[in-house]
């Protein structure tokens, strides 16, 4: 955990007084965010339904354990075990923040699952559930949080809210075996840009991160399980440590941050803006192309 700074003998955090919901906060990146936010003075709703990496629901109170850790360290946190992709569950999630702390300032959408399989063998349920948890599981909390912020703005309050979504290189650059996950994460990136445009009028900023870190999901990804292990030499920088991502998420969540509509790749000590699909130099003329002409000019242009 990273503690807040000290001033005049009392603790001062960059997120003091901010009320934040963090989904999928029972383990991995979400747990790291929740602990960091609390250490920086935020009041945190720790959301996790206790599912395993595939989305199954064993009896596991991961959220309760994180809340206990935060409270033991002197922070403020409450538990939410709602399914983030359930419409009423999303409404109750936002209401939990309002009931416990009076309002909501920050939403960090982090919850997710994996059901990796090649397209030719993927089953309908494996596609549907991954799209549901990642893409709908981002939209539902965002939708209810947006209503909360709109009501406050219409009441004359100056809202300074922040949403941080979670995309992935699997969606922005592609990864074989993850068509369901990649499609969902590409959708999250588009949702981030559109939401930033729509919600600015209510005082809401919306950004996304593209994190690379050691989590249950990366540890279960073929080829990554050994790469993500902590270094044997404890003095070496552990670039896969999920705590490395937390300061970037916290920075985006600060009241004074003005950035919106951006996606940031974060790995270890690397933070890089990511840009979406762009039009490249191509062919242009004031008449329709023929197949033969495209064969002659477009083929070589595309390599």
N, C-alpha and C positions, 0 to 999 in steps of 0.2 A: 504494500500500500504506500502511496506517495502522500505525505502529509501536506497540509496547507502551510503557507508561510506564517511567520510570527511577526506581530507588530505590537509594541507596548506590552509585551508579556501575554497577550491573548492571541488565539489562533485566528488567522484570516485566510479564507480560501477564495479562489477565483470564481467559485460557484455558490458562494454564500447566499442562502435564502432561495435559491432556485429549486423548484419542485420538478423532479424528473421521473418519467417512466422508462424503464429499460426492460425490453422483452428478451426472453431467452437468457436471463441473467443468473441462472443457477450454476453455470459452469463456464469455463473457457473465456471467450472475449466478453460475454455479458457480465460474468462475475467480476472480471477485471474492471469493466466500466463502472459497475455499481459500487465497488469498493473505492475506486478513484474519485467518483463523484461525491460520495459521502465524506471522504477525507478532505475534499475541497469545499465542504460546507453545504452541499446539496441535500435535500430531503428526497429519499429515493423510494419508488415503488418497484420492488424486485419481482418481476413477472417470470414465472417458469412453471410449466405444467408437469415437469418431472419425466418427460418422455425420453426414450433412448434415441440414438442417432438416426434411426430409421423412422421415428415418429410413433413407435409403439408406446404404451402408457404403463410402465411398471410403477409400483408404489414407491415413489422416491420424492422426498421433500427437499429438493435441492434449493428452492427459493427460501425455505425456512432456515436452512443452514447459513445462507449468505446474509439474511437479515440478522441472524444471531451474531455473525462475525462483525457486521457493521455496528450493531448496538454495543457489543463488547468493547469496540474501539472508540465508543463515545458518539457515534453518528446516529442519524435518524432514518429509519426505514420501516416499511410495511410490506407484507407478502401479498402477491396476487398469483393465483394458480389458473387464471383464465386461459382458454384456448384463443389465441390472438386472431385466428381466422374465422371465429364464430361471431356473427353480427352482434348479438346481445352480449357475448363475452367481451367484445371490444368496448361496448358502451359501459359495461360494469368496470372494466379496467380503468378507463378515464375517470369514472365516478369514484373509484377507490382513491385516486390522488386528490380529488376535490374534497371527499369526505375526511381524509386523514390530514391534509395540509392546506385546504382552502382553495386551491387552484392547481393548474398545471402549466409549467413553463417549457419543459423539454420532453420530447419523445425520441427515444433511441430504438429504432426497429432493428432487432438483431436475431430474433428467433428463426431457426431453420432446421431442416433435416436433409438427409441424403438417401436416395435410392438409386444408385448408379447402375446403369445397364446400357448395353449397345442398343441402338434404335431397333434393330431387327429382332431383338428378344425382349424389349421393354413391354410390360403389361399396362393396360389402361389405368389400373389403380396406382401403379408406380408413377405414371405421368401426373395423374390428377392430384395425388396427395402432395407431391413436391410443389407443383404450381400453387396449390391451395395454401400450404403453410408459408411459402416464401412470398408469393406475389399478393394473394388475398390477405395473408397475414401481415403484410405491410400496409395495404390499403385500409383495412378495417380499423386498426387503432388510429391511423392518420385521419380517417373520415370523422371519427367521433371527437378526436382532439381538435380538428379544424372547426367543428361546430361549437365546441367550448370556447375557442379563441374568437370566433366570429361574434358570439354573444357578448363577450367581454368588450370587443372593439365597438360594437353597436351601442353598448351602454356608456360609451365615452371613455373607456379606459385605454391607456397607451399600452398596447401589448408588445412585448419583446420576446417572442417565443422562437424556439429552434427545434427543427426535426433533423435527425441524422439517420439516414437509411443505410442499408448494407447491400452492396452489389458484390460482384466477383469478377476476376479475370476470366472465369469460365463463361460468363455471359458477354463480356466485352471483347474477349479475344478468342474464345472457344476452347473446349477441352473434350476430346473423344470420351464417350461413355457417360457424359453428363448433359445430354440434350434437354432433359427436364429441368435440371438445376440451372443450366446455362440460360435457357429460355426465360425462366423465372427471374434470374438476376439481370438479364438484359431488360426485362420489363420493369424491374425496380429502378434501373437507371433512367428509363424514360419517365416513369412516375415521378422521380425526383425532380427532373427538369420541369415537368408540367406543373407539379404542385408548387414549385418555387414561383412560377409565373402567376398562378391563381391566388395563392395565399399571401402574397406580398402586401395586398391592400389591407389585410388584417394585422399586419405587424409580425408576420411569421416568415422566418427564413427556413429553407429546406435544402439540405446538402446530403451527399452520400459519401461513404468510404468504401474502399476496395481493399480489405485487410488481408494480409498473409500472416498467419500465426499458428501456433500449436493449439489445436482444439480437438475435440472428439471427432469432428468431421474430417479434418486434415489427417489425423492419425489413422482414420479408416480408409483414406484414399490410397489406392494401389500406387506404389512407388514413392510415397511421401512418408510412410510410417517410420523409416529409419532416418530420413533426412531431418525430420522435425525434432528429433531427440535433443535434449539439453546437452551442451558440450561437457565432456568429462572433466575438463579443466574449469573449475568454478570461477576462476578469475577472468575467463573469456566472456565477451559480450554474447548473451544468448539472444540472437536476432529473431528467434521464433517465439520468444516469450510474449504472451498476449498482453502483458502490461505495457509493452512498447506502443501499442495502438491507443491506449487510453488517453494520453495527453492530447492527441489530435482530436478525438471525439469531444473531450472536455473543452478544448479551444473553440470548436464549432458551436458548443452549447452555451458559451458565455453570453451574458446580456449585451456586452459591448461589441461583440463580433458583428461584422456587416456583410460577410461573405454569404452568398446564396446561389443556388442553381449549379453548384460545382460538385465534382466527384474527385476524391483524393485517394490515390494508391498509397498504402502504408505498409511497410515491412521493415522491421528492425528500426534503424535510424533514418530510413528513407521515406520521404513524403513527396509524392509527385502528382500534380494535377493530371487528370485523364480527360481527353477530348473525345466526343462521340463521332458518329459517322459524318464525314465531310465530303463534299463534292470535289473531285480532283479534275485537273485539266482533261478535257475530252474532245469529242467531235461536235461540231455545231455548224448548221447551215439552214437556210430558210426554205427547205423542202424535205419531203419524206425520203428516208433511206431505203435502198433495195437490199435484199439479202446478199447479193454479190458484192455490193459496195461495203456492207458491214463486214463481210468475210475478208475483204481486202484491207480495211482500215481499222475496224474495231478489234479484230483478233490480235494483230500486232500491238495495239495500244494496251490491251489487257495482259499481254505477255503469255 
